């Protein structure tokens, strides 16, 4: 009964918003031909009823059988259209408030002639609202069709005074947040892998969220991901989505079996999964350390599974590189280990939305995370937050493009 009542309330709210927003369409088309009006009205109300039918299907669970990407695209388009209608409503409200005060004024000071300017003003506001309303939809569709797979290489050079000579010029490719279950096919990923291999990296680091929820999502891509090449090895850690916390399981054993299945996928791809542990790279009698910790968070919003104390214990090397998915853990814990030189993180996606033009950087992510994208430094310690290769929820990216990080370490 609660579901039916919720659906009824949502439907009534949508219809009320659409009826109000429709006034802008009518006003804007006042001088158009009857055929143009008829076609425009049919398109407008058809989308409304398609939206309601889709929401009804979701309540009836049938939509859950759709492929993940299709479902994400459909609901994203619906959400963007609804956002556009909210803009229309704002402009209509402005016009209605003006009308109300003009009506009050006319009661006190009756106009000497008619008010054709009122109609022109209403038409202007309606047309402006319609133009503004299309912006989210156009930007969203562009983000889905182009931005989602517009892979961008970010190059970073970090100078480390303690870097052994044997590792001077070490090239590291970092990937994060692939979210394999969101991809409609492997074609976009082939492009990303080709770009990675063209860099001829010494190391590849993957910093978590290989899947959205379950191991099955990545299994079709295991052979493809195994084609990534790195001279000195490929290392990975789990992110918050890799534990299957966001889907119901019949038992704890079923959930644990899924985790083991995902671990196997890492192994089959040739990735060394670091499970609260460290390892060494040795070259010409010199070495550096790579530490990997399970997902740890500096907030209560996400589970902490890892134990940095365990991963770090006994680690001795002049340079220590840490893979840790959630950047909030850097301030909360990692910086206490002053000899961890660089932390590689992901998690934020840069909110998949924002602006990056030269030094101008803005994203909603910055209001949630102190370190949300790119390189940050405090003292002698660094953290690099990868913007993610995939996407989650909204199946696209606007302004914050999918990232392949290429980092070079040089001796200072």
Secondary structure, 3 states (H helix, E strand, C coil): CHHHHHHHHHHHHHHHHHHHHHHHHHHHCCCCCHHHHHHHHHHHHHHHHHHHHHHHHHHCCHHHHCCHHHHHHHHHHHHHHHHHHHHHHHHHHHHHHHHHHHHHHHHHCCCCCCCHHHHHHHHHHHHHHHHHHHHHHHHHHHHHHCHHHCCEEEEEEEEECCCCHHHCCEEEEEECCCCHHHCCCCHHHHHHHHHHHHCCCCEEEEECCCCCCCCHHHHCCHHHHCCCCCCCCEEEECCHHHHCCCCCCCCHHHHHHHHHHHHHHHHHCCCEECCCEEEEEEECCEEEEEEECCCCCCCCCCCCCCCHHHHHCCCCCCCEEEEEEECHHHHHCHHHCCCCCEEEEECCHHHHECEEECCEEECHHHHCCCCCCEEEEECCEEEEECCCCCCCCCCCCECCCCEEEEEEEEEC
